[in-house]
Amino acid sequence: MVGDSLSAILEKAHAKADKEGLLVLPEGTTATIYVSHNGVGLMVNKVDAVRVDKGLLFARTTKKEAFSLELGDVYAVALEGSQGTPARRAGFG
């Protein structure tokens, strides 16, 4: 994925920069990042913040897991939720 494409996706999602330089998605919005390298795929779910630096995409999930991904290996980003809606919780409640 080209950095311009990722920037357009994050702009559409209304991501805002924080003091650490991460672009944080609004409350209730998460992303799934799809990555493939040499035919092996990886999905990074529930991403709430990202940062691009020197061709790498640094992603943080809602569980505070950290991922470092080659930006060129990212081929899709899916946004879940919408701005201002509460995050879905597991279970029936």
C-alpha positions as CSV (number, residue, x, y, z in Angstrom):
1,M,0.0,0.0,0.0
2,V,1.2,3.5,-0.8
3,G,1.4,5.9,2.1
4,D,-1.0,8.3,0.3
5,S,-3.6,5.6,0.2
6,L,-3.3,4.9,3.9
7,S,-3.4,8.7,4.6
8,A,-6.6,9.0,2.7
9,I,-8.2,6.1,4.6
10,L,-7.2,7.6,8.0
11,E,-8.4,11.0,6.9
12,K,-11.8,9.5,6.0
13,A,-11.9,7.8,9.4
14,H,-11.2,11.2,11.1
15,A,-8.0,9.9,12.8
16,K,-6.3,12.5,15.0
17,A,-2.6,12.8,16.0
18,D,-1.7,12.4,19.6
19,K,1.3,13.6,21.6
20,E,3.2,10.4,20.8
21,G,2.9,10.9,17.0
22,L,0.3,8.1,16.6
23,L,-2.8,8.7,14.5
24,V,-5.6,7.6,16.8
25,L,-9.0,6.5,15.4
26,P,-12.1,8.0,17.1
27,E,-13.8,6.3,20.0
28,G,-15.9,3.3,18.7
29,T,-13.9,2.9,15.5
30,T,-11.2,0.2,14.9
31,A,-9.4,-1.0,11.8
32,T,-8.3,-4.4,10.5
33,I,-5.1,-4.3,8.6
34,Y,-4.5,-7.0,6.0
35,V,-0.8,-7.9,5.2
36,S,0.7,-10.4,2.8
37,H,4.4,-11.3,2.3
38,N,5.6,-14.1,0.1
39,G,2.1,-15.6,0.0
40,V,1.6,-15.6,3.8
41,G,-1.2,-13.5,5.0
42,L,-1.8,-11.8,8.4
43,M,-4.7,-9.8,9.7
44,V,-4.2,-7.4,12.5
45,N,-7.6,-6.8,14.2
46,K,-8.9,-4.1,16.4
47,V,-6.3,-1.5,15.6
48,D,-7.0,1.8,17.3
49,A,-3.8,3.8,16.4
50,V,-1.1,3.8,13.7
51,R,2.1,5.6,12.8
52,V,4.1,5.4,9.5
53,D,7.9,5.9,9.8
54,K,10.6,5.0,7.2
55,G,8.4,2.5,5.2
56,L,7.1,0.8,8.4
57,L,3.6,0.8,9.7
58,F,3.4,0.7,13.5
59,A,0.0,-0.4,14.7
60,R,-1.4,-0.5,18.2
61,T,-4.5,-2.6,19.0
62,T,-7.2,-2.0,21.6
63,K,-5.5,-4.6,23.8
64,K,-2.3,-2.5,23.6
65,E,-0.5,-5.0,21.4
66,A,2.1,-3.5,19.1
67,F,2.8,-4.5,15.5
68,S,5.5,-3.4,13.1
69,L,4.6,-4.0,9.5
70,E,6.3,-3.3,6.1
71,L,4.1,-0.7,4.5
72,G,4.6,-2.3,1.1
73,D,3.1,-5.5,2.4
74,V,-0.2,-3.9,3.5
75,Y,-2.8,-4.4,0.8
76,A,-6.1,-3.5,2.5
77,V,-7.5,-1.7,5.6
78,A,-11.1,-2.3,6.8
79,L,-12.7,0.2,9.2
80,E,-15.3,-1.1,11.7
81,G,-17.7,1.1,13.7
82,S,-18.3,4.7,13.3
83,Q,-17.4,7.9,15.0
84,G,-19.3,8.4,18.2
85,T,-20.7,4.9,18.5
86,P,-19.7,2.8,21.5
87,A,-17.5,-0.2,20.9
88,R,-19.3,-3.5,20.7
89,R,-18.7,-5.7,23.7
90,A,-18.6,-9.5,23.6
91,G,-21.7,-11.3,24.8
92,F,-25.4,-10.6,24.7
93,G,-25.4,-7.2,26.6
